[in-house]
Structure formats: structure tokens, C-alpha cells
Amino acid sequence: MFTDKGVYQEQNWWFLIGFLAPIPVWFLQRKFPEKKWIKLIHVPLILSANSAMPAAKTVNYWSWGFVGFVFNFIIYRRYKGWWAKHTYILSAALDAGVAFLGVILYFALQSKDIYGPSWWGADSDHCPLAKCPYSTRD
């Protein structure tokens, strides 16, 4: 999968990026020691947080970032009491909405009977990696 014949060969560049990305932050920290916020930048955490995000279109990431910015930056700075009271409720509501929609989508899209739509994902496995290019058993 990750060799030159695989689909994910570009993923190997992330090892180099992950190795080199903390260096500019370290230089900034040495150059501006009075800026305490630079020490809070944790590049491995930022890069690994992307693995927890679901694969989606860019608009999904923008809405996720917008809600996070508004609720955890703007509202937190202006209304700390209100934020402390409702941050758990918002988190639970967003998680429950994702779980509920996941169940709805599962039953709506995986159904092969007359109630479900006919779409390419319900027929069979169309993954190009389903067959190994080096296998002699094909």
C-alpha cells in the first residue's frame, strides 16, 4: 500500500514532515523567549489530532473549526460562567448528533431491500487495494 506501486505512497512524506515540523517552533521559542505561548505549540499533538478527525470534505472541517473557535475562544473569553455551564452540554449534544446520524445513515444506506437507495457502496467492495498486486493467487 505504501510502496511506489501502492495508492498511499505520498503518506511516507509525513514521516519526514513529522520529523522536521517541530524545528521551526523550537527556533521561534529560542528567538522569542518572552512569548510564552510559543511553548504551548505541540506539533506532534497537532499532527496526530488529524488522525482522530473523520475523513470528510473541507466544508466539514471548516464547520468543526468554526464551532470550536466560537465556543472555545470567543464565548470562553467573554462569558466564562456561561461557557463553564454549557460546554459539557454542547459536547454531549454534538456527540449524540453524530451517533444518531451514524445510525440513521447506516440503516438508510446499507439496506438492500426496497426501502433503501441503490448506490455503489451497497453492492460490493470496490476498493482498488482489495487485490494485492504481488499476489500469485489471482
URKA-V393068 format. One record per pair of residues at least 12 apart in sequence whose ideal C-beta (glycine too) atoms are under 6 Angstrom apart, sorted by the first residue. I is the first residue (numbers start at 0). GAP is how many residues later the second one is. D is the distance in Angstrom with one decimal. If there is no record, write none. Layout:
# URKA-V393068
i	gap	d
I	GAP	D
I	GAP	D
This chain:
# URKA-V393068
i	gap	d
4	128	5.5
17	29	5.7
20	22	4.5
21	21	4.5
24	16	4.9
24	18	5.8
